[in-house]
Amino acid sequence: MLPLVLTAVGLSVVYFWLNIKRSYFIRDFTKSRPAGDTPLHLRVRQSSEEVSSRDPTWHLKQTQPQEAEFLEPVECLDEDEEELMDWAVAQGMRKSKKLKPDAGWDPKYHEPMWGHTTCLMAGELVLDNIETLPERMRAGLFEKNRTLKAVVRPNVHLDPDLPLLSARISIKLQFPTSVVNEYTGQDADEVDIMLAEMPVDENDTKFFARDARELAILGILDPPVFSSLMMARNWSLMAKLISKVLKFKADSDKGVDTGVMGKRYCSYGPLRCGAGAVKYRLSPKQEHPLSGVDLSGKQEDPTQSYLKNMQDWLQQGRMAEFDLELQVATDKSISEPKAGDPPKHIMCAEYCDLQWDAPWLRVGSLKLDPEDISDGWCALQFSPFNAPVENQPIGQTARLRRRMYKKYGPERREILNGRKSGDMVGSCPFFRAQV
């Protein structure tokens, strides 16, 4: 009898302890600090150095003029962010164990994390309407109107656990100014843009997870982490994230009848654009019908339907064109902060699930030739952080992605292609086919 009593008491103590301590997945901005020397950070620090040294939450008390053309984003680092990132990356690296040696050269191989590459296309990005941006946001990639040669890799990913089928587009631009490459640490003439299929609702551009902490919840569900699952404060967070994922899946399923050249794509979250923050969107100027995709599980790999559909598109000699549009974060476009939320200039940088009620500004067009140049070039590496400092992704989710790319990218390249990470930097076949 005594052992049972002691066991019950022990379990009660453990349960009580798990549910009074702060959840690892709830973000506390009062214990964060501004990341880097953003324009706002510099200006406030210069005028309030003494105040900020006494008040560690000074960045939460600053305001920006409501009539300003745009918000100046401020990123915040959590006090335990290094620990969070290390744990989340370790969870994500489990996928590397599922990679098959040299499978990267197999056109039918479906990679667990990145999906299936349909082809590699050549084209150009024509920036011809930069004037639509506020002057202080015209920087880096969007400094001026110009035409940049591009190589574009569409791919389709099927998450076997949901199943969630989504398309993505990676763009590599030949840039006239050197940019530090993520894979080599050296200067290169390459700038990358990476976008994901957006919901059928063209105004819905929010990601299903707010930040790295919400994404980390997926790590405690697969495989289950007992201590975190037992914490009552995590239950509402898990239910909220599952609801978001299911809605995201339902929205994605509505677009399975459209080929990759007929879908809309958007950035995973906000990016810096000069002194402001933006989201990217690609809007197709053509239709691309698709049939035969089966998500019931009867078809072993539905991404093969996208592959055949894309091959047919190219064989027909059809070009593709997308409008590149930017959405600017302004005071009016961001909802009012709720309890526990930071000011808007931090929300627009750190919240990926935040809907911006702002118009899309067309800045140019992406034009693609009807030719597959994949032969010999499927080992190209892309990273959204191969970009000028004025156009880097921002927020905690972006910082986690950066860690993942640096950790997972080299291992992925070595296993799948038998090549050293970064060995193709500077050798991308930038050209525009004659058609």
QUISUL-V468667 format. One record per pair of residues at least 12 apart in sequence whose ideal C-beta (glycine too) atoms are under 8 Angstrom apart, sorted by sequence separation. I is the first residue (numbers start at 1). J is the second residue. D is the distance in Angstrom with one decimal. If there is no record, write none. Layout:
i=I j=J d=D
i=I j=J d=D
This chain:
i=99 j=111 d=7.1
i=130 j=142 d=5.6
i=155 j=167 d=7.2
i=156 j=168 d=7.6
i=177 j=189 d=8.0
i=179 j=191 d=5.7
i=267 j=279 d=5.2
i=293 j=305 d=4.8
i=409 j=421 d=5.8
i=410 j=422 d=7.9
i=99 j=112 d=7.1
i=130 j=143 d=7.6
i=154 j=167 d=6.6
i=155 j=168 d=5.4
i=176 j=189 d=7.3
i=266 j=279 d=6.1
i=267 j=280 d=4.2
i=292 j=305 d=4.8
i=293 j=306 d=7.4
i=331 j=344 d=6.1
i=334 j=347 d=6.0
i=44 j=58 d=7.1
i=98 j=112 d=4.6
i=127 j=141 d=7.9
i=130 j=144 d=6.0
i=131 j=145 d=8.0
i=154 j=168 d=7.3
i=155 j=169 d=7.8
i=175 j=189 d=5.5
i=220 j=234 d=7.6
i=266 j=280 d=6.3
i=267 j=281 d=7.7
i=334 j=348 d=5.6
i=384 j=398 d=7.6
i=44 j=59 d=7.5
i=59 j=74 d=6.2
i=127 j=142 d=6.9
i=130 j=145 d=5.2
i=154 j=169 d=5.3
i=155 j=170 d=7.2
i=174 j=189 d=5.8
i=175 j=190 d=6.5
i=266 j=281 d=4.6
i=290 j=305 d=6.9
i=129 j=145 d=7.4
i=153 j=169 d=7.3
i=174 j=190 d=7.0
i=175 j=191 d=4.3
i=265 j=281 d=7.0
i=266 j=282 d=7.5
i=290 j=306 d=7.0
i=59 j=76 d=6.9
i=95 j=112 d=4.8
i=127 j=144 d=7.6
i=128 j=145 d=5.2
i=152 j=169 d=6.3
i=153 j=170 d=4.5
i=173 j=190 d=7.0
i=217 j=234 d=7.4
i=221 j=238 d=7.1
i=264 j=281 d=6.6
i=265 j=282 d=4.4
i=384 j=401 d=7.1
i=385 j=402 d=5.4
i=41 j=59 d=7.3
i=44 j=62 d=5.6
i=95 j=113 d=5.0
i=127 j=145 d=5.3
i=152 j=170 d=7.1
i=172 j=190 d=5.7
i=173 j=191 d=4.5
i=220 j=238 d=8.0
i=264 j=282 d=6.6
i=127 j=146 d=5.5
i=152 j=171 d=5.2
i=153 j=172 d=7.8
i=172 j=191 d=7.5
i=173 j=192 d=7.4
i=264 j=283 d=5.5
i=290 j=309 d=5.1
i=329 j=348 d=4.0
i=335 j=354 d=7.3
i=127 j=147 d=7.3
i=151 j=171 d=7.7
i=152 j=172 d=7.6
i=172 j=192 d=5.4
i=173 j=193 d=7.2
i=217 j=237 d=6.0
i=264 j=284 d=6.8
i=334 j=354 d=6.8
i=335 j=355 d=7.4
i=385 j=405 d=6.9
i=92 j=113 d=7.7
i=126 j=147 d=5.0
i=127 j=148 d=7.3
i=150 j=171 d=5.7
i=151 j=172 d=4.7
i=171 j=192 d=6.6
i=217 j=238 d=5.8
i=263 j=284 d=6.6
i=288 j=309 d=7.7
i=40 j=62 d=6.9
i=125 j=147 d=7.2
i=150 j=172 d=6.7
i=170 j=192 d=6.7
i=171 j=193 d=4.3
i=262 j=284 d=5.1
i=334 j=356 d=6.5
i=335 j=357 d=7.9
i=383 j=405 d=5.0
i=33 j=56 d=7.1
i=124 j=147 d=5.6
i=125 j=148 d=4.7
i=150 j=173 d=5.3
i=170 j=193 d=7.5
i=171 j=194 d=7.4
i=214 j=237 d=7.3
i=218 j=241 d=7.3
i=261 j=284 d=6.4
i=333 j=356 d=4.6
i=334 j=357 d=8.0
i=40 j=64 d=7.2
i=124 j=148 d=6.5
i=149 j=173 d=7.1
i=150 j=174 d=7.5
i=170 j=194 d=5.0
i=171 j=195 d=7.7
i=217 j=241 d=5.1
i=262 j=286 d=6.5
i=333 j=357 d=4.9
i=34 j=59 d=4.7
i=124 j=149 d=5.5
i=125 j=150 d=5.0
i=148 j=173 d=4.6
i=149 j=174 d=4.3
i=169 j=194 d=7.5
i=170 j=195 d=7.9
i=261 j=286 d=6.5
i=262 j=287 d=5.1
i=263 j=288 d=7.6
i=288 j=313 d=6.7
i=332 j=357 d=7.4
i=333 j=358 d=3.7
i=33 j=59 d=7.3
i=123 j=149 d=8.0
i=124 j=150 d=5.5
i=148 j=174 d=5.9
i=168 j=194 d=7.0
i=169 j=195 d=5.1
i=262 j=288 d=3.1
i=332 j=358 d=7.9
i=383 j=409 d=7.2
i=30 j=57 d=5.3
i=32 j=59 d=7.9
i=122 j=149 d=7.8
i=123 j=150 d=5.0
i=148 j=175 d=6.6
i=168 j=195 d=6.6
i=214 j=241 d=5.7
i=261 j=288 d=4.1
i=262 j=289 d=7.3
i=329 j=356 d=5.9
i=122 j=150 d=7.3
i=123 j=151 d=7.8
i=168 j=196 d=4.9
i=260 j=288 d=6.9
i=262 j=290 d=7.8
i=330 j=358 d=6.0
i=381 j=409 d=6.3
i=122 j=151 d=5.8
i=123 j=152 d=6.1
i=167 j=196 d=7.7
i=168 j=197 d=6.6
i=258 j=287 d=7.8
i=259 j=288 d=3.5
i=327 j=356 d=5.6
i=329 j=358 d=7.1
i=30 j=60 d=6.9
i=121 j=151 d=7.2
i=122 j=152 d=7.8
i=146 j=176 d=8.0
i=166 j=196 d=6.3
i=167 j=197 d=4.3
i=258 j=288 d=6.1
i=259 j=289 d=6.6
i=328 j=358 d=5.8
i=29 j=60 d=6.1
i=120 j=151 d=6.3
i=121 j=152 d=4.7
i=166 j=197 d=4.7
i=258 j=289 d=7.2
i=259 j=290 d=4.2
i=327 j=358 d=5.1
i=40 j=72 d=4.6
i=120 j=152 d=7.4
i=121 j=153 d=7.6
i=141 j=173 d=7.7
i=209 j=241 d=6.7
i=257 j=289 d=7.2
i=258 j=290 d=5.7
i=286 j=318 d=7.7
i=288 j=320 d=7.8
i=327 j=359 d=7.4
i=381 j=413 d=6.4
i=39 j=72 d=5.4
i=41 j=74 d=6.1
i=120 j=153 d=5.3
i=121 j=154 d=7.5
i=208 j=241 d=7.5
i=257 j=290 d=5.6
i=327 j=360 d=5.4
i=328 j=361 d=6.8
i=38 j=72 d=6.7
i=40 j=74 d=5.4
i=119 j=153 d=7.6
i=141 j=175 d=7.5
i=256 j=290 d=7.3
i=257 j=291 d=6.7
i=286 j=320 d=6.2
i=326 j=360 d=7.1
i=327 j=361 d=7.2
i=379 j=413 d=6.8
i=38 j=73 d=6.9
i=119 j=154 d=6.6
i=209 j=244 d=7.1
i=286 j=321 d=6.7
i=325 j=360 d=4.0
i=326 j=361 d=5.1
i=38 j=74 d=5.2
i=117 j=153 d=5.9
i=118 j=154 d=4.9
i=208 j=244 d=4.2
i=257 j=293 d=7.2
i=284 j=320 d=7.3
i=285 j=321 d=4.5
i=325 j=361 d=6.1
i=38 j=75 d=7.1
i=117 j=154 d=7.6
i=118 j=155 d=6.2
i=208 j=245 d=5.6
i=256 j=293 d=4.7
i=284 j=321 d=7.7
i=285 j=322 d=6.6
i=325 j=362 d=5.1
i=326 j=363 d=5.6
i=117 j=155 d=4.6
i=118 j=156 d=6.4
i=284 j=322 d=5.4
i=285 j=323 d=6.5
i=324 j=362 d=7.2
i=325 j=363 d=6.9
i=379 j=417 d=4.5
i=35 j=74 d=7.9
i=36 j=75 d=6.6
i=116 j=155 d=6.0
i=208 j=247 d=7.4
i=256 j=295 d=6.6
i=283 j=322 d=6.1
i=323 j=362 d=5.2
i=324 j=363 d=5.7
i=378 j=417 d=7.6
i=34 j=74 d=5.6
i=35 j=75 d=4.0
i=115 j=155 d=4.9
i=116 j=156 d=5.4
i=208 j=248 d=4.3
i=282 j=322 d=4.2
i=283 j=323 d=4.6
i=324 j=364 d=4.7
i=379 j=419 d=5.5
i=381 j=421 d=6.9
i=34 j=75 d=7.0
i=35 j=76 d=6.2
i=114 j=155 d=6.4
i=115 j=156 d=5.4
i=116 j=157 d=7.2
i=282 j=323 d=7.2
i=323 j=364 d=7.7
i=324 j=365 d=6.5
i=381 j=422 d=7.0
i=34 j=76 d=6.1
i=35 j=77 d=4.7
i=115 j=157 d=2.8
i=116 j=158 d=7.9
i=253 j=295 d=6.5
i=282 j=324 d=6.1
i=283 j=325 d=6.2
i=323 j=365 d=5.8
i=324 j=366 d=5.8
i=33 j=76 d=6.6
i=34 j=77 d=7.7
i=114 j=157 d=6.5
i=115 j=158 d=6.7
i=148 j=191 d=7.9
i=281 j=324 d=7.6
i=282 j=325 d=7.6
i=322 j=365 d=6.8
i=323 j=366 d=8.0
i=352 j=395 d=6.2
i=381 j=424 d=6.7
i=32 j=76 d=4.0
i=33 j=77 d=5.5
i=113 j=157 d=7.9
i=280 j=324 d=7.1
i=281 j=325 d=4.5
i=321 j=365 d=5.8
i=322 j=366 d=4.5
i=351 j=395 d=7.4
i=380 j=424 d=5.7
i=381 j=425 d=7.4
i=32 j=77 d=6.0
i=280 j=325 d=7.5
i=281 j=326 d=7.6
i=321 j=366 d=6.9
i=349 j=394 d=4.9
i=350 j=395 d=4.8
i=352 j=397 d=4.9
i=379 j=424 d=5.8
i=32 j=78 d=5.1
i=33 j=79 d=7.7
i=125 j=171 d=7.2
i=256 j=302 d=7.9
i=260 j=306 d=6.2
i=280 j=326 d=6.3
i=281 j=327 d=6.9
i=321 j=367 d=5.0
i=349 j=395 d=5.3
i=350 j=396 d=5.8
i=29 j=76 d=6.2
i=31 j=78 d=6.7
i=32 j=79 d=6.9
i=204 j=251 d=7.2
i=259 j=306 d=6.8
i=279 j=326 d=7.1
i=320 j=367 d=7.6
i=321 j=368 d=7.2
i=377 j=424 d=7.8
i=31 j=79 d=4.8
i=110 j=158 d=6.7
i=125 j=173 d=5.9
i=278 j=326 d=4.5
i=279 j=327 d=4.5
i=319 j=367 d=6.9
i=320 j=368 d=4.4
i=380 j=428 d=6.2
i=199 j=248 d=7.4
i=260 j=309 d=7.9
i=261 j=310 d=7.6
i=278 j=327 d=6.0
i=319 j=368 d=6.4
i=28 j=78 d=7.5
i=141 j=191 d=6.1
i=201 j=251 d=7.1
i=259 j=309 d=4.9
i=260 j=310 d=6.1
i=278 j=328 d=5.6
i=319 j=369 d=6.3
i=320 j=370 d=7.9
i=27 j=78 d=6.6
i=200 j=251 d=6.1
i=259 j=310 d=6.8
i=277 j=328 d=7.6
i=278 j=329 d=7.0
i=319 j=370 d=5.4
i=377 j=428 d=7.6
i=199 j=251 d=3.7
i=261 j=313 d=6.2
i=276 j=328 d=6.0
i=277 j=329 d=4.3
i=318 j=370 d=5.3
i=377 j=429 d=6.0
i=115 j=168 d=7.1
i=199 j=252 d=7.1
i=273 j=326 d=6.9
i=276 j=329 d=6.5
i=317 j=370 d=4.6
i=200 j=254 d=4.6
i=259 j=313 d=6.7
i=316 j=370 d=7.4
i=197 j=252 d=6.8
i=199 j=254 d=7.7
i=200 j=255 d=5.5
i=273 j=328 d=7.7
i=199 j=255 d=7.7
i=314 j=370 d=5.4
i=373 j=429 d=6.2
i=261 j=318 d=7.8
i=265 j=322 d=7.8
i=313 j=370 d=7.5
i=314 j=371 d=6.7
i=197 j=255 d=6.7
i=314 j=372 d=5.3
i=261 j=320 d=4.4
i=270 j=329 d=6.8
i=24 j=84 d=7.7
i=373 j=433 d=8.0
i=161 j=222 d=6.9
i=205 j=266 d=4.7
i=207 j=268 d=5.6
i=311 j=372 d=7.6
i=202 j=264 d=6.1
i=205 j=267 d=8.0
i=207 j=269 d=5.8
i=371 j=433 d=4.9
i=369 j=432 d=6.7
i=70 j=134 d=5.7
i=369 j=433 d=4.3
i=371 j=435 d=7.7
i=69 j=134 d=4.4
i=198 j=263 d=7.8
i=370 j=435 d=6.7
i=70 j=136 d=8.0
i=197 j=263 d=5.2
i=198 j=264 d=4.8
i=369 j=435 d=5.8
i=69 j=136 d=7.8
i=70 j=137 d=6.5
i=197 j=264 d=7.3
i=198 j=265 d=6.2
i=197 j=265 d=5.9
i=198 j=266 d=4.4
i=196 j=265 d=6.2
i=195 j=265 d=3.8
i=196 j=266 d=6.8
i=195 j=266 d=5.9
i=196 j=267 d=7.9
i=277 j=348 d=5.0
i=195 j=267 d=5.9
i=196 j=268 d=6.0
i=277 j=349 d=6.0
i=194 j=267 d=7.8
i=194 j=268 d=7.6
i=205 j=279 d=5.6
i=205 j=281 d=6.7
i=279 j=356 d=6.7
i=283 j=360 d=7.8
i=270 j=348 d=6.1
i=270 j=349 d=6.0
i=281 j=360 d=5.9
i=285 j=365 d=7.9
i=164 j=245 d=7.7
i=202 j=283 d=7.6
i=270 j=352 d=7.4
i=162 j=245 d=7.1
i=198 j=281 d=7.2
i=269 j=352 d=3.8
i=164 j=248 d=7.3
i=268 j=352 d=6.7
i=282 j=366 d=6.4
i=164 j=249 d=4.9
i=195 j=280 d=6.2
i=166 j=252 d=5.3
i=195 j=281 d=7.8
i=162 j=249 d=5.4
i=165 j=252 d=6.3
i=193 j=280 d=6.6
i=195 j=282 d=5.9
i=164 j=252 d=6.0
i=165 j=253 d=7.5
i=165 j=256 d=6.2
i=169 j=260 d=7.5
i=167 j=260 d=4.8
i=167 j=263 d=5.5
i=169 j=265 d=5.1
i=168 j=265 d=7.2
i=167 j=265 d=7.5
i=156 j=260 d=6.8
i=154 j=260 d=4.4
i=154 j=261 d=7.6
i=261 j=368 d=7.9
i=244 j=353 d=7.1
i=169 j=282 d=6.7
i=271 j=384 d=7.9
i=268 j=384 d=7.8
i=271 j=387 d=7.9
i=274 j=390 d=5.4
i=319 j=435 d=7.2
i=267 j=384 d=7.9
i=272 j=389 d=7.8
i=273 j=390 d=7.0
i=277 j=394 d=6.7
i=272 j=390 d=6.3
i=273 j=391 d=6.2
i=317 j=435 d=7.4
i=272 j=391 d=6.2
i=271 j=391 d=6.0
i=272 j=392 d=5.3
i=271 j=392 d=6.6
i=272 j=393 d=7.8
i=205 j=327 d=7.0
i=271 j=393 d=5.0
i=272 j=394 d=5.3
i=270 j=393 d=7.4
i=271 j=394 d=6.3
i=88 j=212 d=6.0
i=269 j=393 d=6.5
i=270 j=394 d=5.5
i=91 j=216 d=7.4
i=268 j=393 d=7.5
i=269 j=394 d=7.6
i=270 j=395 d=6.0
i=267 j=393 d=7.4
i=269 j=395 d=5.3
i=85 j=212 d=7.0
i=88 j=215 d=6.7
i=92 j=219 d=7.7
i=84 j=212 d=6.1
i=88 j=216 d=4.8
i=91 j=219 d=3.7
i=165 j=293 d=7.4
i=269 j=397 d=5.3
i=84 j=213 d=6.7
i=87 j=216 d=6.9
i=268 j=397 d=6.9
i=269 j=398 d=6.0
i=165 j=295 d=6.2
i=268 j=398 d=7.7
i=81 j=212 d=7.9
i=88 j=219 d=6.2
i=142 j=273 d=6.3
i=84 j=216 d=6.6
i=87 j=219 d=7.3
i=142 j=274 d=7.5
i=163 j=295 d=6.0
i=140 j=273 d=7.7
i=268 j=401 d=7.3
i=139 j=273 d=7.0
i=140 j=274 d=7.2
i=163 j=297 d=7.3
i=139 j=274 d=3.6
i=137 j=273 d=4.8
i=138 j=274 d=6.2
i=139 j=275 d=7.8
i=137 j=274 d=4.0
i=165 j=302 d=6.2
i=136 j=274 d=5.5
i=137 j=275 d=6.2
i=165 j=303 d=7.3
i=136 j=275 d=4.4
i=137 j=276 d=4.5
i=167 j=306 d=7.2
i=211 j=350 d=6.1
i=214 j=353 d=7.8
i=133 j=273 d=7.2
i=136 j=276 d=7.1
i=211 j=351 d=7.0
i=133 j=274 d=7.9
i=137 j=278 d=7.4
i=210 j=351 d=5.4
i=211 j=352 d=6.6
i=118 j=260 d=6.2
i=134 j=276 d=6.7
i=210 j=352 d=5.9
i=158 j=301 d=7.0
i=209 j=352 d=6.3
i=210 j=353 d=4.4
i=158 j=302 d=6.3
i=209 j=353 d=6.5
i=210 j=354 d=7.8
i=158 j=303 d=5.5
i=207 j=352 d=4.0
i=208 j=353 d=6.7
i=157 j=303 d=7.6
i=206 j=352 d=6.9
i=207 j=353 d=5.8
i=156 j=303 d=4.4
i=206 j=353 d=4.8
i=206 j=354 d=6.2
i=206 j=355 d=4.9
i=156 j=306 d=4.5
i=205 j=355 d=7.2
i=156 j=307 d=7.8
i=204 j=355 d=7.1
i=205 j=356 d=7.2
i=203 j=355 d=8.0
i=154 j=310 d=6.9
i=215 j=397 d=6.6
i=213 j=396 d=7.4
i=27 j=211 d=6.4
i=142 j=326 d=7.7
i=211 j=395 d=6.8
i=212 j=396 d=4.5
i=116 j=301 d=7.5
i=211 j=396 d=4.2
i=212 j=397 d=5.5
i=215 j=400 d=6.7
i=27 j=213 d=5.4
i=211 j=397 d=5.5
i=26 j=213 d=7.2
i=116 j=303 d=4.2
i=210 j=397 d=7.9
i=212 j=399 d=7.0
i=25 j=213 d=4.7
i=115 j=303 d=6.6
i=116 j=304 d=7.7
i=118 j=306 d=5.8
i=194 j=382 d=5.9
i=209 j=397 d=6.8
i=212 j=400 d=4.0
i=24 j=213 d=7.5
i=25 j=214 d=6.9
i=118 j=307 d=5.3
i=194 j=383 d=7.6
i=116 j=306 d=7.4
i=192 j=382 d=4.7
i=194 j=384 d=4.5
i=207 j=397 d=7.2
i=25 j=216 d=6.2
i=110 j=301 d=5.6
i=116 j=307 d=6.6
i=119 j=310 d=5.6
i=137 j=328 d=7.1
i=192 j=383 d=5.6
i=193 j=384 d=7.0
i=24 j=216 d=7.7
i=25 j=217 d=5.5
i=118 j=310 d=4.2
i=119 j=311 d=7.5
i=192 j=384 d=6.1
i=108 j=301 d=7.7
i=110 j=303 d=5.9
i=133 j=326 d=6.8
i=192 j=385 d=7.9
i=134 j=328 d=7.2
i=192 j=386 d=4.2
i=193 j=387 d=7.7
i=119 j=314 d=6.6
i=133 j=328 d=7.3
i=171 j=366 d=7.0
i=191 j=386 d=6.0
i=192 j=387 d=6.7
i=108 j=304 d=6.8
i=190 j=386 d=5.7
i=191 j=387 d=5.4
i=73 j=270 d=6.7
i=127 j=324 d=7.7
i=191 j=388 d=7.0
i=183 j=381 d=5.5
i=188 j=386 d=7.5
i=73 j=272 d=6.6
i=108 j=307 d=7.5
i=121 j=320 d=7.8
i=125 j=324 d=6.9
i=107 j=307 d=7.4
i=183 j=383 d=6.9
i=191 j=391 d=7.8
i=182 j=383 d=4.3
i=181 j=383 d=8.0
i=25 j=228 d=7.8
i=72 j=275 d=5.5
i=73 j=276 d=7.1
i=182 j=385 d=4.9
i=24 j=228 d=6.9
i=72 j=276 d=6.5
i=73 j=277 d=4.0
i=182 j=386 d=5.6
i=70 j=275 d=7.5
i=71 j=276 d=6.7
i=181 j=386 d=5.7
i=70 j=276 d=3.9
i=71 j=277 d=6.4
i=26 j=233 d=7.0
i=69 j=276 d=7.9
i=70 j=277 d=7.5
i=179 j=386 d=6.2
i=23 j=231 d=6.0
i=172 j=380 d=6.7
i=179 j=387 d=6.5
i=18 j=227 d=6.3
i=25 j=234 d=6.1
i=179 j=388 d=5.8
i=21 j=231 d=7.8
i=23 j=233 d=4.2
i=172 j=382 d=6.2
i=19 j=230 d=7.8
i=22 j=233 d=7.8
i=23 j=234 d=5.4
i=26 j=237 d=7.1
i=171 j=382 d=8.0
i=177 j=388 d=7.2
i=18 j=230 d=5.1
i=19 j=231 d=5.9
i=25 j=237 d=5.3
i=170 j=382 d=4.2
i=18 j=231 d=4.7
i=19 j=232 d=4.6
i=175 j=388 d=7.9
i=18 j=232 d=7.8
i=19 j=233 d=6.5
i=23 j=237 d=6.9
i=152 j=366 d=7.3
i=15 j=230 d=6.5
i=14 j=230 d=7.8
i=150 j=366 d=6.8
i=152 j=368 d=5.8
i=150 j=368 d=7.9
i=145 j=364 d=7.9
i=182 j=402 d=7.6
i=142 j=363 d=6.4
i=151 j=373 d=7.4
i=182 j=405 d=6.2
i=182 j=406 d=6.6
i=151 j=377 d=7.7
i=183 j=409 d=6.4
i=153 j=380 d=6.9
i=182 j=409 d=7.8
i=183 j=410 d=7.4
i=133 j=361 d=6.6
i=132 j=361 d=4.5
i=151 j=380 d=7.2
i=153 j=382 d=7.0
i=132 j=362 d=7.0
i=133 j=363 d=6.8
i=132 j=363 d=6.3
i=129 j=361 d=7.8
i=129 j=362 d=5.7
i=130 j=363 d=5.8
i=129 j=363 d=5.2
i=130 j=364 d=7.9
i=128 j=363 d=7.9
i=129 j=364 d=6.4
i=190 j=425 d=6.7
i=39 j=275 d=5.2
i=127 j=363 d=5.9
i=128 j=364 d=5.5
i=190 j=426 d=7.4
i=127 j=364 d=3.9
i=128 j=365 d=7.4
i=188 j=425 d=5.1
i=189 j=426 d=7.1
i=126 j=364 d=5.2
i=183 j=421 d=5.1
i=184 j=422 d=4.0
i=188 j=426 d=5.4
i=190 j=428 d=6.3
i=125 j=364 d=6.1
i=126 j=365 d=5.0
i=183 j=422 d=3.6
i=186 j=425 d=7.5
i=125 j=365 d=7.5
i=126 j=366 d=7.9
i=125 j=366 d=5.3
i=126 j=367 d=6.6
i=181 j=422 d=6.9
i=184 j=425 d=5.2
i=124 j=366 d=7.8
i=125 j=367 d=7.9
i=183 j=425 d=6.1
i=123 j=366 d=6.6
i=124 j=367 d=5.6
i=123 j=367 d=5.0
i=181 j=425 d=5.1
i=123 j=368 d=3.9
i=122 j=368 d=7.4
i=123 j=369 d=5.5
i=141 j=387 d=6.9
i=121 j=368 d=4.7
i=122 j=369 d=5.2
i=140 j=387 d=7.1
i=141 j=388 d=6.1
i=121 j=369 d=6.4
i=140 j=388 d=3.3
i=122 j=371 d=6.5
i=139 j=388 d=7.5
i=140 j=389 d=7.1
i=141 j=390 d=7.6
i=142 j=391 d=7.2
i=121 j=371 d=6.9
i=140 j=390 d=3.4
i=141 j=391 d=4.9
i=121 j=372 d=6.9
i=122 j=373 d=5.5
i=139 j=390 d=3.8
i=140 j=391 d=4.3
i=120 j=372 d=6.5
i=121 j=373 d=6.9
i=139 j=391 d=7.5
i=119 j=372 d=4.3
i=120 j=373 d=5.1
i=120 j=374 d=4.2
i=174 j=428 d=7.4
i=119 j=374 d=5.5
i=73 j=329 d=6.8
i=172 j=428 d=5.6
i=174 j=430 d=4.3
i=117 j=374 d=7.4
i=120 j=377 d=5.5
i=70 j=328 d=5.1
i=71 j=329 d=4.7
i=120 j=378 d=6.9
i=69 j=328 d=7.9
i=70 j=329 d=6.2
i=71 j=330 d=6.1
i=70 j=330 d=5.4
i=71 j=331 d=6.1
i=120 j=380 d=7.2
i=69 j=330 d=7.2
i=117 j=378 d=6.4
i=68 j=330 d=7.5
i=68 j=331 d=6.6
i=71 j=334 d=7.0
i=67 j=331 d=8.0
i=66 j=331 d=4.7
i=65 j=331 d=7.8
i=66 j=332 d=7.5
i=76 j=342 d=6.9
i=64 j=331 d=6.8
i=107 j=374 d=7.7
i=76 j=346 d=5.7
i=74 j=345 d=5.2
i=75 j=346 d=7.7
i=73 j=345 d=6.0
i=74 j=346 d=5.2
i=71 j=344 d=6.0
i=72 j=345 d=5.9
i=73 j=346 d=7.7
i=76 j=349 d=7.8
i=105 j=378 d=6.8
i=71 j=345 d=4.8
i=75 j=349 d=5.0
i=76 j=350 d=6.1
i=104 j=378 d=6.4
i=73 j=348 d=5.4
i=74 j=349 d=6.0
i=75 j=350 d=6.6
i=104 j=379 d=6.5
i=73 j=349 d=3.7
i=71 j=348 d=5.2
i=151 j=428 d=5.7
i=151 j=429 d=6.7
i=64 j=343 d=7.9
i=151 j=430 d=6.3
i=63 j=343 d=6.7
i=64 j=344 d=7.5
i=150 j=430 d=7.6
i=62 j=343 d=6.8
i=64 j=345 d=5.4
i=149 j=430 d=4.2
i=60 j=342 d=5.5
i=61 j=343 d=8.0
i=149 j=431 d=6.8
i=60 j=343 d=6.3
i=62 j=345 d=7.5
i=149 j=432 d=6.3
i=60 j=346 d=7.4
i=59 j=346 d=7.2
i=113 j=408 d=7.0
i=114 j=412 d=7.8
i=113 j=412 d=7.7
i=111 j=412 d=7.7
i=40 j=345 d=6.5
i=111 j=416 d=7.1
i=109 j=416 d=7.9
i=122 j=429 d=7.4
i=122 j=430 d=7.7
i=124 j=432 d=5.8
i=104 j=413 d=7.9
i=122 j=431 d=5.8
i=123 j=432 d=6.8
i=122 j=432 d=6.0
i=29 j=340 d=7.7
i=89 j=400 d=7.5
i=122 j=433 d=5.5
i=29 j=341 d=7.8
i=88 j=400 d=5.7
i=92 j=404 d=5.5
i=96 j=408 d=6.3
i=99 j=411 d=7.9
i=104 j=416 d=3.1
i=105 j=417 d=6.7
i=29 j=342 d=4.5
i=95 j=408 d=7.6
i=99 j=412 d=6.5
i=103 j=416 d=5.6
i=104 j=417 d=4.1
i=85 j=399 d=7.0
i=89 j=403 d=5.1
i=93 j=407 d=6.4
i=101 j=415 d=5.7
i=102 j=416 d=7.0
i=81 j=396 d=7.2
i=85 j=400 d=5.9
i=88 j=403 d=7.8
i=89 j=404 d=5.9
i=93 j=408 d=6.3
i=96 j=411 d=5.1
i=100 j=415 d=7.6
i=101 j=416 d=7.7
i=102 j=417 d=7.1
i=92 j=408 d=6.6
i=96 j=412 d=6.7
i=99 j=415 d=4.5
i=100 j=416 d=7.6
i=102 j=418 d=5.7
i=29 j=346 d=7.1
i=99 j=416 d=6.0
i=101 j=418 d=7.5
i=78 j=396 d=7.5
i=81 j=399 d=7.5
i=85 j=403 d=5.1
i=89 j=407 d=5.4
i=93 j=411 d=7.7
i=75 j=394 d=5.4
i=89 j=408 d=7.9
i=96 j=415 d=7.0
i=75 j=395 d=6.4
i=73 j=394 d=5.9
i=75 j=396 d=7.9
i=27 j=396 d=8.0
